[in-house]
Amino acid sequence: MKSIGRPSMTLGCGAECALLMRRQQLAPAPRRRLAHSPCSAQAGRGAAEGATPHAKARGGTPRKGSLDKSPVSAEGLPVGSGYEADALTAPAPQQPLQVPLPLPLPVPLLEGLAEHGGWQKRWTVVGLCFVAFVLCNLDRVNMSVAILPMASQFGWDAATMGLVQSSFFWGYLLTQVAGGVLADRYGGRLILGLGVLWWSLATALTPVAAAAGLPTLLVARCLMGIGEGVAMPAMNALLAKWVPGGERSRSLALVYSGMFIGSVIGLGASPHMLNAFGWQSVFYVFGSLGVLWNIVWRSQVRSSPAEDPGLRPAERDYILANTPRSVQENAGKIPWRALLSRREVWAIILTHFCHNWGLFILLTWMPAYYNQVLGLNLTQSGLLSVLPWVAQAVMANVAGWAADNLVERGVSITTVRKVMQSIGLLGPAFFLSQLGGVTSATGAVLCMIGSQGLDAFSQAGLYANHQDIGPRYAGVLLGLSNTAGVLAGVLGSLATGFLLQAGGDAGWSNVWTVAVGFYLAGTAIWLSMSTGEKIFD
């Protein structure tokens, strides 16, 4: 009597069969269509003997057991799954043989969409977060352009301009930690949606507040900051549940690049809108976009895969199999003492402060620098301010893909995060140190492009590290570090105004020198204290 056992077929045979079928553009279904494949006869015998002929896939080993214990591939298909040998009998001759073939070769994106179920819901979540961050900086940088005609109209000096610029950060500072706690507890969908709606309405009301007087304008900008303050923690908490670890760096890089795209659109469009319709128009138009976004957001997104009734089971299984189980549960009591007692947490907090000092100076003062130092008009200043943000948007995605590829090749997450963040700090330090001797617009723009292009590597360093060390508390951790980052924005904007007013001709050189000092300090802190390993459950 013939014994039931495992077939002797190898992975090479499976790969060759898959390749032949892909060239013929055949689906792995009817047995008669597989008659010319090199392993079809052996595949039929293996199925009749009760075992799959392709038991090995992507390094997996054949084993008995139910399918629900098998790991899940990126396309939502079971990988390396085995069948219960005693439960199968030979298929009837008239029935087609279903052979689960691995796909050992990389496939183009469009072909992958056609074969593996099309568009994935998690991509919709990431895409809408990207749009939210476009709106975030779109509503933020319009003031950096509009403040020049506003200062002329209302008679503001440099110190008052710095006060107006920093007032946004007062509110932004207040809701960082609170936004993280609320998002970890009640879900990122609710908190991010409310935040976008809040800051959009505050943006639209800015011209009314400015007409009422400086104190009212400061309150309006503070209220706008309160709304934007929850965005990063809520997004981080949401994507910790939706994005598998192998897609983390590039997904976060894409979302954060939305901020740079928002800066590009805001700095590029605002001067033209301002010249055509007045400075008030940038606040009315940009503010209304967030209301429209909120309608789409509420209809398309849920806080976790488990809460989304429209999510396909295959994608849900893949996400749940490739994210920590603890992160799918909303956080209860936050272990504040444990979080704040670890030097790895303080590495993120302190480095975020040092990084954002220079970043927010460029975000809020770049058009003024072009106008005051290089003598460019408002339209020229706005157009030249766009180019560094384009570089940053492109390089953020390059850094994200590079980081994920390095991790997939076996480089430790700690090494990847340290390398990426070091580039994101030392690069801007070098290029800003050159600005003191630059007198031409071309030279200044090239320095700004180099600074912000390399700054973008921080998206695959510091900004991805919260989910590395504590995925369940990703929102809270980002809230803590971004509080420090926002504090740097407040102090940096105020200090820049006073340095420019007191420094005379050397004012801008002093601004860049201080920023370079913070970049260097951040590098030392990051290299000596950070890690990419998970330290909180």
Stockholm file with secondary structure:
# STOCKHOLM 1.0

chainA/1-537         MKSIGRPSMTLGCGAECALLMRRQQLAPAPRRRLAHSPCSAQAGRGAAEGATPHAKARGGTPRKGSLDKSPVSAEGLPVGSGYEADALTAPAPQQPLQVPLPLPLPVPLLEGLAEHGGWQKRWTVVGLCFVAFVLCNLDRVNMSVAILPMASQFGWDAATMGLVQSSFFWGYLLTQVAGGVLADRYGGRLILGLGVLWWSLATALTPVAAAAGLPTLLVARCLMGIGEGVAMPAMNALLAKWVPGGERSRSLALVYSGMFIGSVIGLGASPHMLNAFGWQSVFYVFGSLGVLWNIVWRSQVRSSPAEDPGLRPAERDYILANTPRSVQENAGKIPWRALLSRREVWAIILTHFCHNWGLFILLTWMPAYYNQVLGLNLTQSGLLSVLPWVAQAVMANVAGWAADNLVERGVSITTVRKVMQSIGLLGPAFFLSQLGGVTSATGAVLCMIGSQGLDAFSQAGLYANHQDIGPRYAGVLLGLSNTAGVLAGVLGSLATGFLLQAGGDAGWSNVWTVAVGFYLAGTAIWLSMSTGEKIFD
#=GR chainA/1-537 SS CCCCCCCCCCHHHHHHHHHHHHHHTCCSCCGGGGTTSTTHHHHHHHHHTTSCSCCCCTTCCCCCSCGGGSCBCTTSCBCSCCCCGGGCCCCCTTSCCCCCCCCCSCCCHHHHHHHTTSSCHHHHHHHHHHHHHHHHHHHHHHHHHHHHHHHHHHTCCHHHHHHHHHHHHHHHHHTHHHHHHHHHHHCHHHHHHHHHHHHHHHHHTHHHHHHHCHHHHHHHHHHHHHHHHTHHHHHHHHHHHHSCGGGHHHHHHHHHHHHHHHHHHHHHHHHHHHHHHCTHHHHHHHHHHHHHHHHHHHHHCCSSGGGCTTSCHHHHHHHHHTSCGGGGSCCCSCCHHHHHTCHHHHHHHHHHHHHHHHHHHHHHHHHHHHHHTTCCCHHHHHHHHHHHHHHHHHHHHHHHHHHHHHHHTTCCHHHHHHHHHHHHHHHHHHHHHTGGGCCSHHHHHHHHHHHHHHHGGGGGTHHHHHHHHCGGGHHHHHHHHHHHHHHHHHHHHHHHHHHHHHHGGGHHHHHHHHHHHHHHHHHHHHHHHCCCSCCCC
#=GC SS_cons         CCCCCCCCCCHHHHHHHHHHHHHHTCCSCCGGGGTTSTTHHHHHHHHHTTSCSCCCCTTCCCCCSCGGGSCBCTTSCBCSCCCCGGGCCCCCTTSCCCCCCCCCSCCCHHHHHHHTTSSCHHHHHHHHHHHHHHHHHHHHHHHHHHHHHHHHHHTCCHHHHHHHHHHHHHHHHHTHHHHHHHHHHHCHHHHHHHHHHHHHHHHHTHHHHHHHCHHHHHHHHHHHHHHHHTHHHHHHHHHHHHSCGGGHHHHHHHHHHHHHHHHHHHHHHHHHHHHHHCTHHHHHHHHHHHHHHHHHHHHHCCSSGGGCTTSCHHHHHHHHHTSCGGGGSCCCSCCHHHHHTCHHHHHHHHHHHHHHHHHHHHHHHHHHHHHHTTCCCHHHHHHHHHHHHHHHHHHHHHHHHHHHHHHHTTCCHHHHHHHHHHHHHHHHHHHHHTGGGCCSHHHHHHHHHHHHHHHGGGGGTHHHHHHHHCGGGHHHHHHHHHHHHHHHHHHHHHHHHHHHHHHGGGHHHHHHHHHHHHHHHHHHHHHHHCCCSCCCC
//
